[in-house]
């Protein structure tokens, strides 16, 4: 990521478009001729009148601006990402939450946020340490879903879970199948559910598992030990979202 003062550079067609449709202030847009043409067509399709200067530049200039080659011909200079407060989430009490425990890979975190958005998750909660934060690469990997999904950054996930339980959330830990897990299809569905997904290598920390109400696993075949965390997130969230009638 390259930043200019207190600004961020978002790159890629869909991430830029979703940022425009979101809540961040847009300062400038740079693009190749095809990239700017695509963006203007999208703006017209969605009825958006964006009064922002657009600068036509070549591909190399775009790469110099954003530091990435997969810019798809368009980048935007925007204000930094703003996290949502945990208190505001508790006041709204959405049916389904996702807690990402120590997800360090930006591609996995972005994919998980994209999945959460499409499954109607009310918020994604991440820790402020030992985790990827919401940077432009995460925005890119989420296809811009970060701009439409409330994301909370908390100091202690263990304490966050305790508070959620005090607010009548049923907290589920996702783990690989073992003696102490139940199959996902045997999960008892509660009115308000928080799903905890663990890090790519170590899974969910034991301190977090102890705070959860139940551990679930996904039935699987083959000799590889587990699904990729973003894929597992999609399977579990979609199953629960359907059961909660969030998706109809």
C-alpha positions in Angstrom: 0.0 0.0 0.0 1.2 3.5 -0.8 -0.5 6.4 1.0 -0.4 10.2 0.5 -0.7 12.0 3.9 -4.0 10.7 5.4 -5.2 9.2 2.1 -5.4 5.7 0.7 -5.1 4.4 -2.8 -7.8 1.9 -3.8 -7.2 0.0 -7.0 -9.1 -2.3 -9.4 -12.4 -1.7 -11.2 -14.9 -3.3 -8.7 -13.1 -2.0 -5.6 -13.1 1.5 -6.9 -16.7 1.4 -8.0 -17.9 0.0 -4.7 -15.8 2.7 -2.9 -17.6 5.3 -4.9 -20.9 3.7 -3.9 -19.9 3.6 -0.3 -19.2 6.3 2.3 -15.6 7.3 1.9 -14.7 10.6 0.4 -13.1 10.4 -3.0 -10.3 12.9 -3.8 -9.0 11.9 -7.2 -9.3 9.2 -9.7 -6.6 8.0 -12.1 -7.1 5.6 -15.0 -6.2 4.5 -18.4 -8.6 5.5 -21.2 -10.5 2.1 -21.1 -10.5 2.2 -17.3 -12.1 5.7 -17.1 -14.5 4.8 -19.8 -15.6 1.7 -17.9 -16.0 3.7 -14.7 -18.1 6.4 -16.4 -20.4 3.8 -17.9 -20.8 2.2 -14.5 -21.6 5.5 -12.9 -24.1 6.2 -15.6 -25.7 2.8 -15.1 -26.1 3.4 -11.4 -27.3 7.0 -11.8 -24.3 8.4 -9.9 -23.1 11.9 -10.7 -19.5 11.9 -9.4 -18.0 15.4 -9.5 -14.4 14.3 -9.2 -11.5 15.0 -11.4 -10.4 12.0 -13.4 -6.8 12.0 -14.7 -6.0 9.8 -17.7 -2.6 8.1 -17.3 -0.8 5.1 -18.7 -0.6 1.6 -17.0 2.9 2.2 -15.7 1.9 5.5 -14.0 -1.0 3.7 -12.4 1.3 1.0 -11.1 3.6 3.7 -9.7 0.6 5.3 -7.9 -0.8 2.2 -6.3 2.2 -0.1 -6.1 0.3 -3.0 -7.8 0.1 -4.3 -11.3 -3.5 -5.6 -11.0 -5.1 -2.2 -11.0 -7.3 -3.0 -14.0 -6.8 0.4 -15.4 -8.4 2.4 -12.5 -7.3 3.7 -9.1 -8.9 6.2 -6.6 -7.3 8.4 -3.9 -9.7 8.2 -1.0 -9.9 8.9 2.7 -8.8 6.2 5.1 -11.1 3.3 6.1 -13.1 3.9 9.2 -14.1 1.0 11.5 -17.5 0.7 13.0 -17.9 0.8 16.8 -18.8 -2.4 18.6 -21.4 -0.5 20.6 -23.3 0.4 17.4 -23.4 -3.2 16.4 -24.7 -4.3 19.8 -27.5 -1.6 19.5 -28.6 -3.0 16.2 -28.1 -6.6 17.2 -27.9 -8.2 13.7 -28.9 -11.9 13.5 -25.5 -13.1 12.2 -21.9 -11.9 13.0 -18.5 -13.1 11.8 -15.5 -13.0 14.0 -12.1 -13.5 12.3 -9.5 -14.6 14.8 -6.0 -13.8 13.7 -6.5 -13.9 9.9 -3.2 -12.6 8.6 -3.5 -13.3 4.8 -5.1 -10.2 3.1 -6.6 -12.4 0.4 -8.3 -14.7 2.9 -9.6 -11.8 4.9 -10.9 -10.0 1.8 -12.6 -13.1 0.6 -14.2 -13.7 4.0 -15.6 -10.1 4.1 -17.0 -10.5 0.5 -18.7 -13.8 1.6 -20.0 -12.2 4.8 -21.5 -9.3 2.8 -23.3 -11.7 0.4 -24.6 -13.8 3.3 -26.2 -10.8 5.0 -23.8 -10.8 7.9 -24.4 -7.7 10.1 -20.7 -7.1 10.9 -17.2 -8.6 10.7 -15.1 -8.4 13.9 -11.3 -8.6 13.8 -8.6 -8.2 16.4 -6.3 -5.1 16.4 -3.2 -7.3 16.7 -2.0 -10.5 14.9 -4.4 -9.8 12.1 -4.6 -8.2 8.7 -6.3 -4.8 8.9 -8.5 -3.2 6.3 -5.9 -2.0 3.8 -6.3 -1.4 0.1 -5.2 -5.0 -0.7 -8.0 -6.3 1.5 -10.4 -4.0 -0.2 -9.2 -5.3 -3.5 -9.5 -9.0 -2.4 -13.1 -8.3 -1.1 -14.1 -6.8 -4.5 -15.1 -3.7 -2.6 -17.3 -5.5 -0.1 -15.4 -3.7 2.7 -17.2 -0.5 1.6 -20.6 -2.0 2.4 -19.9 -4.2 5.4 -19.5 -2.9 9.0 -16.1 -4.0 10.3 -15.2 -3.7 14.0 -11.7 -3.8 15.3 -11.4 -4.9 18.9 -8.6 -5.2 21.4 -9.7 -8.6 22.9 -11.7 -11.1 20.9 -12.2 -13.2 24.1 -13.8 -10.2 25.8 -15.8 -9.4 22.7 -17.3 -12.9 22.7 -18.1 -12.6 26.4 -20.0 -9.3 25.8 -21.8 -10.9 22.8 -22.9 -13.8 25.0 -24.2 -11.3 27.6 -26.3 -9.9 24.7 -27.7 -13.4 24.0 -25.5 -14.3 21.1 -24.8 -18.0 20.6 -21.1 -18.2 19.6 -19.9 -21.0 17.3 -16.2 -22.0 16.8 -15.4 -23.5 13.4 -12.8 -26.3 13.7 -11.6 -29.3 11.7 -13.5 -32.4 12.6 -12.5 -34.1 15.9 -14.2 -35.7 18.9 -15.3 -32.4 20.4 -17.0 -30.9 17.3 -20.5 -31.5 16.0 -21.3 -31.6 12.2 -22.6 -28.3 10.8 -25.8 -29.9 9.7 -26.5 -30.9 13.4 -26.1 -27.4 14.7 -29.1 -26.0 16.7 -30.0 -22.7 15.2 -30.5 -19.8 17.6 -31.9 -16.3 17.0 -28.6 -14.5 17.1 -25.4 -16.3 16.1 -21.7 -15.2 16.0 -19.3 -17.5 14.0 -15.6 -17.6 14.9 -13.2 -18.5 12.2 -9.5 -19.1 13.1 -6.1 -18.3 11.5 -4.9 -20.2 8.5 -2.2 -22.1 10.2 -3.2 -22.4 13.9 -6.9 -22.2 13.9 -8.8 -20.6 16.7 -6.8 -20.0 19.9 -7.7 -22.2 22.9 -8.7 -19.1 24.9 -11.3 -18.3 22.3 -12.6 -21.8 22.0 -13.2 -21.9 25.7 -15.5 -18.9 25.4 -17.6 -20.3 22.6 -20.8 -22.3 23.1 -20.1 -25.0 20.6 -17.5 -26.1 18.0 -18.8 -27.2 14.6 -17.0 -28.9 11.7 -17.7 -29.4 8.0 -18.0 -32.9 6.6 -15.1 -33.6 4.2 -13.3 -36.2 2.2 -9.8 -36.5 0.9 -6.4 -36.5 2.7 -5.8 -32.8 3.0 -6.6 -31.7 6.6 -9.1 -28.8 6.0 -10.8 -26.3 3.7 -9.2 -23.0 3.1 -10.5 -20.6 5.8 -12.3 -18.4 3.3 -14.0 -21.4 1.7 -15.0 -22.8 5.1 -16.4 -19.4 6.0 -18.6 -19.4 2.9 -20.0 -22.9 3.7 -20.8 -22.1 7.3 -22.2 -18.6 6.8 -24.4 -19.6 4.0 -25.8 -22.6 5.9 -26.6 -20.5 8.9 -27.9 -17.5 6.9 -30.4 -19.8 5.1 -31.5 -21.3 8.4 -32.0 -17.8 9.9 -33.9 -16.8 6.8 -31.6 -14.0 6.1 -31.3 -15.3 2.6 -34.6 -15.9 0.8 
